[in-house]
Amino acid sequence: MSGAGGGGEGGGPGCGSPAAWRAGWSLVATAALCLVSSASVLAAGAAPMSKEEKQRLGNQVLEMFDHAYGNYMEHAYPADELMPLTCRGRVRGQEPSRGDVDDALGKFSLTLIDTLDTLVVLNKTKEFEEAVRKVVRDVNLDNDIVVSVFETNIRVLGGLLGGHSVAIMLKEKGEHMQWYNNELLQMAKQLGYKLLPAFNTTSGLPYPRINLKFGMRKPEARTGTETDTCTACAGTLILEFAALSRFTGTSIFEEYARKALDFLWEKRQRSSNLVGVTINIHTGDWVRKDSGVGAGIDSYYEYLLKAYVLLGDDSFLERFNTHYDAIMRYISQPPLLLDVHIHKPMLNARTWMDSLLAFFPGLQVLKGDIRPAIETHEMLYQVIKKHNFLPEAFTTDFRVHWAQHPLRPEFAESTYFLYKATGDPYYLEVGKTLIENLNKYARVPCGFAAMKDVRTGSHEDRMDSFFLAEMFKYLYLLFADKEDIIFDIEDYIFTTEAHLLPLWLSTTNQTVSKKNTTTEYTELDDSNFDWTCPNTQILFPNDPMYAQSIREPLKNVVDKSCPRGVVRVEESFGSGPKPPLRARDFMASNPEHLEILKKMGVSLIHLKDGRVQLVQHAIQAASSLDAEDGLRFMQEMIELSSQQQKEQQLPPRAVQIVSHPFFGRVVLTAGPAQFGMDLSKHKSGTRGFVASSKPYNGCSEITNPEMVMGKIALMQRGQCMFAEKARNIQKAGAIGGIVIDDNEGSSSDTAPLFQMAGDGKNTDDITIPMLFLFNKEGNIILDAIKEYEEVEVLLSDKAKDRATIFKGKMLPNYIFDSNLEVENMEQKSSENDSENQKSEKTTSGSQDLSSVSQESIEESSPVSQPESVPPADVDSASILSSKEDSCPTENHETAIHDSECTELDNQPQEQSKTEEESSPNVSWDNKVQPMESILADWNEDIEAFEMMEKDEL
C-alpha cells in the first residue's frame, strides 16, 4: 500500500484530478492530504493514546525488530531465511521440500534484501549501510536454481529497488551512503534481465518459474513446462518493472509488464468484469474460474490502482474502477468478502475466506471507500481477538478453516492506513494488540516463529522474509510521529511487499506506450471515479464518532453472545422492553416482521433460481442497536438452517391418486418433511380421502374438525411454520397432511424440491406424515375434488403399482379389459374428436384410463427413482440431495425457509400450451397420454439431468 499523509486541506478543488497530475502532484500525496486532515475531526471519537504510550509502543516495535533481524544475521545469514525454532538458516536443498513455498528461496540472502528499506524506515541507517555492503559483496544472482517469478519480483527485485531508493535519498542528505554508486540498481537490472525470458509466451503472460542461471533453456532450466499461472503472479509486476525502466532508462521491462496486464484485462469475464484465479499462459483460458480479492488475485487489483499513481496512466485507473465496481457488486457482502464464479457472480464459490484479503481494507482507503474498509477490518479484528492471529482461512461463521498463520502483515497494513485515514486512536489499540500477541504467542529465543495451529498455539520452524519487510514497517509507522522518521514517507509509494518507490518516477524516463484502444470500458456510475481522492467533508460529515459508529454493530459478529448494555429509545420512554425478532419466530409473509427486518438493515433478495435470501447491511439499519439485532438475527438464522441441514436428507415422496377414475395412475412428486411419520419406514404408506382444512392456511385451530378427522388435510403454504400446520391438523384428527404452494404456477418440473423443516423445537410430538406439493401439482388434486368430490390419495415414499394398491378390492372390468378400452376410446374419439387431438403432458402423468392397455398396466412401474427426476432448468447444485446450495449460505447472507424450507421457489414460470391445458379447467375424462409416452418423457428428463450433472462437474 502507498504512504498516506501530506499537507493541505482535504476536499479542495482539483484533488486527485488530471489537473493535479499536470501540475506535478501525485495521487498518493493528494489523496493522503485529503485523508490526514480528518485526524483532528475524529480524534474526539475515542480516548486518545498518550504520546508517551505511542513512543513506548514504537520502541517496543524496534526491540522486536532487533530480536528478529539480529537472530537472522547471527544464526541464518547468508541463508535465505531463519528457522527460529532450531536457530539456523534455511538453505534450499538442505531441508525437506515444502513445495511451492520454497520457490521464493534462491540462495540470494532473501531476508536481508527484503529488509533493506525497513532498516531506513526504522532509522537504523548504520545497519542499513552495513547491509547494503553485504548484499553487494556476498549475494549471487546467477545460481542454478528454479525460483518463482512472482516472489522474486516482489521480494528481491522490489527489495533491491527499495534499497536503492532510500540509498540515493540518504546520499543526497550527505550523511550516509556517500560511497554508494548505484550498486543495488545494477543488481536489480541484472535480475530484471534474468526474469525476462519468462515472458517468452504468445500471450505475454510470464511462466510462473524460471531458472536464475539458465532461464527457460531446456533441459538445463528444469522448468518451462508449466501451462498455468495465477492472476496475481502475472499482474503484480508493473511497479517493480516500470520503476526499473525509469531508474535505468531501459524501457523493455515496463513494456513486458504492461503487455501482461493488457492481456489479463482483455481476458476478464466481460459480463461480470471479474477475473479468475488461474489462467493458461498460452491460450488465455481461465483454469480456475472463481474470483475474489484474496490469494491468487489480490495484488493484481492493488497494482492497477498503484500503477495509475506511479505512472500517471489513466487506463490503469479506469480498469481498477471497473473491477472495483464488480467487486463491490458481487464479492463484497459487508463485512465479508466471498469468492464467486466469474460466469455466475451471484453464486458464491466457497464459504470461507483466506487471510490475504486482509490487505483489501487498506486498498479501499487509497480508493477512498472508507466505510466498507472499516467494516471488513473490524470483522477481521474480531476473528483475531478470538484466535490471537488471523488463520490462513476461516469460514463465514468465523471458525478456523486452515489453522496456520505464517505471521502475515496484511492486517497490520490495513490497520495503519485506516489510522491515517480516520485518525481514530482505536486503530492504535488494534496495533497494540498485534504487538502483544506477537510477543506472547510467536516470540521464541531465536526470533519469531510462525503459528502451525492458532487453536493450539503450536509453532512452525519458519520466519518468512515478509515478516521483517512488512510487519515491523507498518507497526512502526503506526506509532511513529513525523519527526521519528528521517525522511518524508509521503514521497514514496509502497509495493505489495511494502518496498518504497519514489513518486518522482512518474515524470522520469516515461515510456511512450500506446493506450489500449481495442477495449471499451464498462460504463460506470461517476462516483467510482470521483472517489479516487477522498473528500473528508463527505467521508466524515462533522461526525467525530464516524468510524466508531460503523464498527459498533460488528463488535459481536464473531462471538455468539451479544451482551446488551444500551436500552432502546422506545424502551426508555416507558413503552416497555420490546424483545428483538428471533429467527425461529420469523414469518416471511408477516408484514410486521418484514418491517422489523428493514429496520435491522436486513433485506429480502429474490434470486434468479427462485430462492429467497436474507442479506444484512449494518449501514442500512435504523441505529447501531438495530444493526446489532440484525446481526444476531442473521446468526440465529444460520444456526437454525445449519441444524436443519444436519438432519437426515430425505428423497422426494409420492402422492398417488387412487380413487375413480385415476386408480393410481396419477402420481405427483412431493417434497418430504423433516418431521412426522417417516414414510420410508412405513412401506404401505398412508391412504385416505382428502379434505381442505379451515382455515386453509392451517395456522390456527382447525374449525372444521369433523371434515378432516380420519382424512388427509389439505393446507396452503404460508403464514406460519410447517410444523405448526402439522400440529393443528393432527389435533383435529387428520391422518396426514398435504401443504400446497401458494406461489401461482410453481411446479416440480421447473423448481427445485425442498424439505419442509421443523421450527427449531422438538417435533417428536408430530406423528402424521406431511408432504409438500407445488402449486401445479396441488391444483390437480383440487380440480379432482371439484369434479368428483370424493378423492382418495396414497402418501408413500414412492409410487405403488396398482396390483398392490387394489389387492383384494373389486375394480371396474374396463381397467383390465383391453378390448373395452379400445371401444371406449373409439366412442370418445367420435364424440370428442377435437379434444382427443390434444395430449396432456404433465409431471403427474394424469391421463384417461381408457387409453392404457392391459399390457401397459402390467408393465407400468412406479415413478422413476426420485433422485433421477430433476427440476428443469435448475443447476445440479439445486437438487434436493445437494448440500452446497441448500440454505443457509453460511454467512450473513442466509437463505430463509419460508418460514422453514431449505430451498424456496418464488419465481413465476411461463406456462406452455400444454401446461395451460392442465389448468383448473381440465376435463379429466378427455385428456389422454399413453403410459409409454410418460415413461419416455421421464427417461428424457433423466438423461438431460445426467448430462447437466456431467457438465456441471
N, C-alpha and C positions, 0 to 999 in steps of 0.2 A: 504494500500500500504506500501511497505517497505521503510525504510530510504535510502536516496541516498546521497552519499558523499564519503569521504575517501581520501586516498592519493595515490601517484604514478602517472605514466604516462599512458594515455589511449592508447588502442590498442596494448599493449605489448603482447609478446608471451605467450600463455597459458591462456589468460584472460578468466575466466569463464569455463575453460576446466575441464575434470575429474581430470587432474593432479593437478589443483588448489584445488580441493576437497581433494585429498590425502594429499596435503601439509597443510591442515587445514584451507584454505581460504573459506570464504562464498561467494556464488554467488553475494549476495547483495553488499558485500564490494567490490568485484572485478568489478561488473557492475557499481557501483557507482563511483569507481575510474576512470573508463573509461569515465563516463559522466561528472564528475565535472571539468575535465581538459578542457572541452570545454568552460568554462565560459570566460576564457581570450580570446578565439578565437572570441566569439560573442559579447563581451562587446561593441565593436565598432559599432554594428548594430543599436543601439538606444542610445539616450541620457541617461547616467546612472543616477540613483537616488542617491542623496547625502546621505552620511552616517547619517547626521542629520535627513533627511526626513525619512529614514528607521527606525531610532530609535524612531522618533515621532510616526510613524505608529505602531511600535511594542508596544510602551507604550499605545497607544490607544486600541490595542487589549487586553492588560492586564486590562485596565479600563473597557472595555466591559465585559470581563470575570468576573471581580469582581461584576459588576452590576447584571449579570445573576446568578452567583453562590451565591452571598450574599443574593439575594432575595429568592432563593430556600431554603437556610439554615434558613432564617428568617421566611418565610411565609409557607413553604411546608414541610420541614423535620419533621418527618421521612417518609412522604408520598413518593410515587414513583416519582411523577413529580410535577412541579409547574404549576399552572394555572395563567398566568401572568396578565390577564385582571381583574380577581376577587381577586388576591393576596392571594391565598390559595392553599393547596395541593390537588392533585388528588388521591383519595383513591378509589380503585376499589370496586364497590358495593354501594358506596355512591353517585356516579354521574351517569347520564344516560349512558347506554352502548353505546360504539362506535363500537361495533362489533369486528372484528379480531384485530383492533388496540390495544384494551385493553388486548390482550393476552400477551403483553410484561410486563404487570404490575403484580407483585406477592407479593405485600406488603413486599418487601425486600429493601426499600430505593434505588430504581433503579438508580436514578440520581446520588446519592453520590458514589455508587460503580462504575458506568460508568465513573465518573470524576476523580478517584483516580490518575492515572498516568498522566493525564493532569496537575494536580497541580504541579507535579515534573518537567514536561517539561517547564512550565511557571515559574519555580524557586520559587515556593511557598511551600517550604519544611515544614515550620511551620504549614501551613494549612493542608498539606498532613498528617503530623503526627497526628494532631487532628482528621482528617477524618478517618484515619485507626483505631484509638481508638474507634470512634463512631461506625464504622462498626462492629468491633469485639464485642463491648459491646451490641449494640442495634439490629442488624439485625438477623432476624429469617428466616431460610431456610426451616422450617417444617410447612408451612402454608397449610391449607386445601383449595387450590386454583388451578385452572387449568391454566397452562401457556403454551406459545409457546416454543417448544424445541429449535427451531432456535434462537429466540430472547433471550431466557435465556442463551443459549450458548454464543452468541457473545457479549452480554451486561454484563451479571452477571458473568458467568464463566470467560469470557475474561477479565472483569474488575478486578476480584479478582486475576487472574494470572498476569495481567499487574501491579496491585498494589504490588503484591509480588515481581515481577521482579525488580521494582525500589526501593522497600523497602530494599531488600538484597544488592542492589547496594549502597544505602545510608549508610547502616550499615557497609559495607566494607570500606567506606570512613572514618568512625569513627566520624562523626559529628552529625548525626541524626539516629533515629530509633535503638539506642543501646539496647532498651528493646525488640525489635521485635524478636519473636521466631517462625516464620512460621505460625502465626495465620491465615493469609489470605489464605495460601496454604491449611491448614487444612479445612477451609470453602469451598475452591474450590473442594477439594477431596470429602467432604460431598455432595456437589451439583452434582458432577460428578456421584456418585453412585445413586443419586436420578433420574438422567436422563437416566441411563442405561436401566431400564425396557421398555423404549420407543422403544428399538431396538429389542424387542421380536417379530419379524416377520420372515416369511420364507425367505424373500428377504434380510433381514439385513438392509433395509431402516427403519428409525425410524418413529413412529407415529408422526404426527405434533404437538400433545399436550400431556401433562402429568400433573398429579396431584402431587404437591410437597410433600404432606403428604402420599397419598395412592398409588402413582404410577399409574399403569394401572389396579389395582384391582377393580373389579366391585362388587356391584354397587357404592361403596363409591367414586371411582375416578371421576365418571360423565364424562368419556371420554373413548376413545378406540374403538369407533365405526367408526372412520374415515377410509376411504379407500385410499385417495389420499394425496399426499404431493407435494410441489414444488421441482424442481431440486436443487435450491439453498438451500432450507431447509434441504435436505438430504446430500448435497455435501459441506456444509460450516461448517464442524465440525473438520476436521483433524488437524488444527493448535492448537486449544484450547485443544482437547482431547490428541493429541500427546504431547503437552507441559506438560499437567497434568501427563501423564505417565512418562515422562522423569524427571520432577521435583520430582515425588514421587517414581519412580521405579516400579510402578504398571502398567503392560503392557496392561491390559484389555481395557482401554479407547482408546488407539491408535488402538488396534485391531478392535474394533467395528467401529470406524470411517473409517478405511481402507476398511473394508468389504462393507460399504455403498458406498464408492467411487468406489470400484471394480465393484459393481453391476450396478451403473449408467454407467460406461464405457462399460460394456458388453451390455447394453441396448441401446446404441447410435444407431442412424439410420446408417447402415453400408455403404449405397451408398453415403450419404452426410456427414457423420461423425458429424452430429448435434444432439443435444438433445432437447427434448420438454420442455414445461414449467411445466407441472404437470404429475405425474406418479402414477400408482396404486402400493401401497406399498406391496401388496400381490402377484399380478400376474406379475408386472413389465411392464404392458401395458402402453403406453403413453395415457394420457387422453386428454391433450391439446398438439396438435402436431405442434404448431407454435414455432419458435425458434428465439432468438435474444440475445442481450447482456445486456438487461435491467432487469426489475422486473421479479422475478421468476427463473432466471438463473444466473444473474450477478456474484455473489461471488463464484459460482461453478468453473468458469474458473479462477478466481483470486486465489482460494485456490489450484488448481492444480499446478500452477507455484510456489506459495509460499511454498507449501509442498515440492517441489523439493529443494527450497532454505533452508528451515529449517531442512529437514530430509535427504537430500542428496540422495534420491531415484530416479534414472534415469527414472523409469517408469512414474513418475508424469510429468516429462519434456516431455517425448515422447507423452503422452496423450495431454498435453497442446498444443504442437506444431501441433498435428493432428487436434485438434479442431480449433486452431488459423488459420490454413490453410483454413479450411472450412468457418470460419467467414469472412476472407478476400476475399474468393472466392464468397460467396453468400450474406452475410449480409451487408458487407461494401460497400457502394456506396458513396464514399467520396464527401462531408463531412458528409453524412448521414449514419446512422446505422439502417436498416429497418428489421423488423421481416419477416421471410419467413416460408414456410411449410417444415418440415423436409423431407417429401417424394417428394416434388416438390420445391426444393430450389431455382429455378429460378422464382418462383411465390411469390410475396410479400403477407404476411399475413395481413398486415394493412398499413394504410397510415399515421400513427402518431408514435411518439417516446415518451418514458417516461423518466423522469428526472434522473432515477437511472443509465442510461447508461453513465452519465457524469463521472463515475469513469473510464471508459474504456481507455481514453487517458493516464491516469496515469499508467494503467496496460501495455499499449503499450510502455511506457517509460521503464519500467522494462524489457519488452521483447526486447527492443532495436529498435522498429519500430517507429521512431520519426516522419516521415513525415505525416502519416495519423493521428497521435496523435495531431499534430499541426492543421491539417485541421478541425478535429471534434471539438477540443477545441475552435477554432476560431468561428466556426458556433454557438456553444452553447453560446459563449460570445456575439455574435450579438443578439441572442434571449434575453439574459439578458439585454442588453442595450435597447432593445425595450420594455421589460415588467418589468424592475427593478429586477426581480427574474426569475429563471427558472421555468416555470409552470410544474405541475406534468406530464403533457403530452402536446405535441404540434404537429401540423400537419407538413407534409413535405413542405408546403409553409409557415410555421412558424407562423401559427395562434394558438391561445390557444385552446387546446382540453379539458384538465382538468385544471381549473384555480387555484387550491390550490398550496401552497408552504409551506411545514412544516419545513422550514429552513434547508434543506438538505445540507450536507457538501461535496458531491461528486465532485462538480465543483471546490471547493477550494482545494480539494485533488489533482486533476489533474493539477491545476494551480501551486501548489507547486512543483510537480515532473517535470513539464515542465521547470520551472525556474531552478531547479537543473540540468536538462539535458542540457539546452541551455545557461544558464547564461544570457539570454536576459532580460534586465530590463523592457521590455514590460509587462512581467508577474507580476512584482511588481505593475505596474499601474493597471493591472486587479485586483490584490488583494486590492488595494486602493479603487477601485470602489465597491468591495464587502463590504468593511468596511463602506463606505459612505452610501450605500443602506440599510444596516442593521440598522445603526443609524438613518437614515432619515425615513425609512418606517416601520421597525419592532420593534423599541425600544419603550417600554412603561414603566410607572413608576415602575412596579414590575418585570421587566425582558425584554425579547424579545418574541413577540407573532408571531405565525405562520400566514401566509397570507391565508385568506379564499378565496380571489379572487385577483390575481395580476393585473387585469384590473381596479378594483375599489379601491384597497388598503385596503379593509376591513380585519379585523383581526379575528383570531380564538383563543379561550382561551386554548392554549396548547403551551408548550415548551418542546419538546421531549428531552430525556436524551442524544441522539446522538449529539445534538447541543453543549453541553458542552464537550462531549467526543471527538468530531472530529473537529468541525468548528474552535474553538479557537486554537486547537493544530496545525492545518495546517496553519492557518493565522499567528500565532506567529512564526512558523518555517520558513515561507516565508520571513519574515523581519528580523529574528534574525541572528546575526553573530555567529560564532562558540563559541566565548567567552561568549555569552549571555546564553548559555545552560550549566548546571553544570555537564553534563555527555556527552559522545560521542554517539550521536544518531545513528551513523553508526553501533553500536554494536547490534542493535535491528532490528527486522522486525515488521512491522505494520500488525495487523489483519484487517479484514474488518471493524471493529469498531474502528480502529486506536489504539488498545491496543498494548503495547510493549512486545515482547517476545525476550529474549536474543538469539543471534545466536549460542552461545556455546552449546545450547541444541542439536545441530546437532551431537555432538560427545558424548553426555551423555546418559547413560541408553538406548542405542539403542535397539529397539525391533527387534528380529530376525523374519522376515516375509518372507514368500515365495513369490517370484515375480510371477506375473500373467503370466503363460506361455500358457494359453489357447487362447490367442488372438494375432493375427498377426497385427502389426501396419501398417497403410497405408504408402506406400512408398511415401515420400515427397521429394520436392526439398531440397537439402542440406542447402540452405540458411536459411531455417526455424530453423535449429539447430545452424548454425554459428552465427546468430544474437542474440542469447540469451544474450551474453555480447556485448554491443555496442562498436564499434571501432570508435573513433572520427575522425580518418583520413578518414573514409568512410562516416560517418554521416555529417561531417562538413568540406568539402574539401576546406579548406583555404578560405571560404566564410563567412565573418562576417555578411552578410545580409541573411544567410540561412533561419532562421526561419521567418524573415520578408517577404522574397520572397514567402514563402508558404502561409502566412496569407493574403498577399495583395489582391489576387483575390477574397477573401471571405469577404472583408470589407463591401460590399453592398449586401451580399447574402440575408439578411432579408429585407432590405429596397428596395422597388421597384425602387426608384430614384437612379440612378447611376451617380453622378457627375463626370465629366471628367476634370482632371487637368493636364494631360500629353498629349503631342502630339506624335503621332506615328513617327517612324523613317522616313517612306516614305513621311509623310506629311512635316517633317522638311526640306526635300530636295527639296521641291518645286513641287512635283508631285501633289499637291493639296489634300484637305481632301477627304478621301475615307470612306464614311459612312459605318458602320458595317451592316452585313446582318441582316435583320429583319425577324421574324418568318412568318409574313404574306406574305413575298416575296419569301420564300424558296420553291424550287422545287427539289424533291428528284432525279430527272433524270438529273439535271443540273450539269455537271462535275465541273464547276467553283464553284458552291455552295458547293459541296462535298469537294472541296479543301479548301474552307474557313472554313468549319466545322472542318476539320482536323487541321487547323492552330489554331482554337479556343479550341482545345482539345476535340471536340465533335466527337463521332464515332457512326456509324450505327451498330445495332446488329439485326440479323435476328433470331427471336425466333422460338422455335420448333413448335409452333402453327401457324406459317406462318406470324405473325405480325412483324413489324419492330419497334425497339425502339431506341431512341436517348439517349446516355449516355455521360455525360461530366465529364472529369477528368482534373482539373485545371493544374495538374503537367505535362500533356502532351501537354499543349498549347505552342505556339512558344514564347510567352512572357507573362508577367503579364497583360498587356493591352489586349492581345488577350484572355487570360483566363477570364478577366472581361467581354469582349464582349460575350464570350461563356456563361457565367452565365446569362447575360441579355437575350441572345437568348433563353436559356432554360426556363427562367421565362416567357418570352413572349409566348413561345410555350405552356406552362402550362396554361396560362391565355386564350389563343386562344382556346385551347381544352376544358377548363372548360366552356367557354362561349358557345361553341357548344353543350356541354353536357346538359346545362340548357335549350336548345331549345327542343321543343316537340319531344319525342321519337316516331318514326313512324314505323308501322309494314311493313313487306315486301309487294311489289306490284307485279302485274302480267303483263306480255307481252304475249298476246294471238294472234297466227297467224290465221287470219280469211279468208285468200284467198284460192283459189283452190290449192292443193286438201286437205287442212287441215281443213278448215271450223270450226275453233275454238277449235279443239281437241288438239292442241299443246299449252300448257301453260308453259311459262318459268318464274321461280321465279326470281324476280328483286329486287335490293336494291333501296330504295327511296332516295329522295333528301330533304334537309332541306330548300330548296328554290324553287321558281316556283309554278306552279299550284298544289294545294292540291287535289290529285285525290280522297281522301275520301269524299270531298265535291262536287265532280262532278261525280255522280253515273254512268253517261253514259260513262265516260272516254274520251279519245282522240283516234280517229281512223284515220288511214291514211296509204298510201303506204310509204315504206322506201326507203331511198337513202343515199349513202355514201357521206360524205362531203369531200371537198378538200380545204385545206389539211385535211388528215384523222384524225389528232390529234385535229382539231378544235381550235387550239391555236392562230390563226390569222384570218384575214378577209377571209371569205369563197369565193373561186374563182369560184365556180360553183353554184351561187345562183339560176339559172334557174332550176337546178336539185333538189334542196332541198326545193324550195318555195312550200308551201302548203303540204309538206310531213314531215315525221318523220326522222330526220337526224341521221345517224349512225356515231359514232366517236370512236377513240381508246383512251384508258386511257393513261395519262402521259403527260409530257412536260409543263403543266400549270394547274391552278386551275379549278375545275369543273364549278364553276360559270362563269369563263371566256369563257369556251366552250359554255355554255348556251347562253351567251350574243351574241357570234359570229353567232351562227346558228339562233337565234331569229332575229337578224338584217338582215339575209339573207332570212327571211320569213318562216322558218321552224315552224311547228305547235307543235313540240315536239322533244325530243332528247333521244337517247339511247347511253350510253357510254359502250364500250366493253372492258373488261380487256385485257391488253397486256401480262399478265402472262400466258404463254402457259400451257394448261392443267388444269387451275383453274376451279372449278365448285362449284355450290351452295350446292352440296351434300357432299363436302369434306372441305369446307371453311366457316367460319362464315360470314354472311352478315353484311354489314355496311351501314350507311347513308352517302350520299355524302354531305359534309358540305360546308358551304359558304367560302368566302375568308376573313372573318373578317370585311367586309364592308357591307353596306346596300345592300341587294339583292332584295328589293321590285320591282326593275325595271325588274326582270325576271318573266315573266308571263306564259311561256310554261312549260309543265310537263317534268321532266327529270328522267330517270331511269337508273340503272346500271345493266349490265349483266356480269357474269363471262365468261371466255374465251370459255368454252364448250357450254354454252347456246347461246352465241353470234354467235358461228360458225354455229349453227342450222339455224339462220336467213341468214347468209352469204351464206351457202350452198344452201338454198332455193332460194336465188336470182340467183345463178349460174344456177340452174335447171329450174326455172320458170320465171325469170326476174322480173315479177311484183309480189311483196309480200306485202300484206296488214296486218297490225297488229292493235291490240287494246291495248292501255295503260290504265290500270284501277287499282283500289285499290284491287280488287280480280277478279278472272276469272268469266266470264258471261256464262250462259247457252246459247246454240245455238238458242233456240227459241227467246231469247231476242236480240241476235246479228243479226239474219237474219229476224226479224219481217218485213213483208211486202215486202220481196225480193224473187225473183224466184231462186230456187235451183235445182240442178240435181235430177231427181227422185230417183236415186240409193241411195241417202242419207237416204231416208225414206222407201225404198223397201228392206225388209229383204230377200225376195226370190232372188232378183237380186244380193244381196250381196253374197248369198251362191253360185250362179252360177259363179259370178266373182271370188270368192275365189277358186272354183274348177278348173276353167280355169287356173288361175295363178298357182295353185298347180301343174297342169300337166306340165305347161311350165317352171316353175322355182322351181322344186321340191327341189333342193339342197338349194336354197336361203331361201325357206319358212321353212326350218328346224331350222333356227336361229330365235331367238326372241330378239327384241330390248327392253332394259330396261334402260330408262333414266329418269332423274328428269322431263324433259319437257313432257314426256308421248307421244312422237311422235310415229305415227303408221299409218298403211294402213287403210283407212276408210272402205274398203270392209270387214274388219274383225269385224266390230262393228254392232251388230244387232240393230233393232229399239228399242228393249227393253232396251238395254244398252244406247242408245241415250237418251231415255226418263228419264232413271234413273241417267245418268251421271250428276255429280254435279261439281260445281267449285272446284278448288283445295282446299284441307283442309285448315283450318284456319292457317294463316301464322305462328303464334307462335308455332304451333304444328309440323312444318316441320324443324327439326334441321339440322345443318350441321353434317355430320358423323365424328365420332372420335374427336369431339370437346367438351370440358367441357361445362357444362351448363352455366358457367360464361361467356362463349364467345358468347352466343346467343345475337341477336340484342337487346332484351329488357334489357339485363343486364347492370348495371351501374358500377359494381365493376371492370370489366375487360376492360371497354371502355377507350380509351385514353382520358386524359393523366393518367399517374400513379401518378400524383400529387407530383412529386419530380423532382430532376434533372435528372431523367431517365424517359423521357416522350415519349409516343408513338406518332409518326408523322402521318400525314394524307395523305400521298401520294400526295400528297400535302395537302390533307384536310380531308380524310376519318377518321372516328373514329376507324376503325379497318382495318387491311391490311392482305392480303394473298400473300405471296411471296414463298410459299412452293410448289414445284412441286409435283404432286400427281402421284402415279403409275396408269398406265392405264390397267384396266382389259380387258379381251377379249371382253366383251360386250361394254365397253367404246370405244375400238378400232373400233367396228362396227358402232359407232355413230360419227366417224371421218368425215372430209370433203368429203370423197369418198362415203358417204352413198347413196344408191339408195333409194330414198324416196318412190317409189311405191312398193318396195318389202319388206319393214320392217313391221312386224306385231306384235302387242301386244294388247291383249284384254283389254278393259277398266277395267274389273273385276280384272285383274292382276295388273294393275296400282294402283287401289284403295287398293288392298291387300298390295301392296308394301308400299303405304303411311301409311296404318294402322300399318304395322310392324315398320316403322320409328317412328310413333307417340308413340307406346308402348315402343320402345327402348329408346326414348328420355325421356319419363316419368320415366322409371326405372333408367336411368342415373341421372336424376334430383333428384330422391329419394336417390340414393347412394351418390350423392354429398352433399346433406343436412345431 
